[in-house]
């Protein structure tokens, strides 16, 4: 699928998305949103914050249980990551977008909107055009 024809989401920030881009808008194909969210989570440096922003209490408890143990195996981390991928993949697009905001300094992100066939929408279901708010 050509990226220009794909549904995308645009996140608007009050400062540039450096080093990603020097603009205030970061556009992501919706087909990549889940993967980008997980990638963002993996780059978090603070282990406590990483756990606090995980989607869902059970996942957070499991994560903190793993980091608090000294004998956690790579296989256990692999199973945790499989579960995280499944949870994120099961989220709807609005939930993924909200998690992306939470992972990327929500104070600086002023909002997001969806783009489909050149029309801007306020929701992922493309029911509310942005210019009709």
Helices and strands as residue ranges (DSSP letters): E 8-13, E 25-29, G 30-32, H 33-42, H 47-52, H 57-68, H 74-90, H 93-103, E 109-116, E 119-121, G 130-132
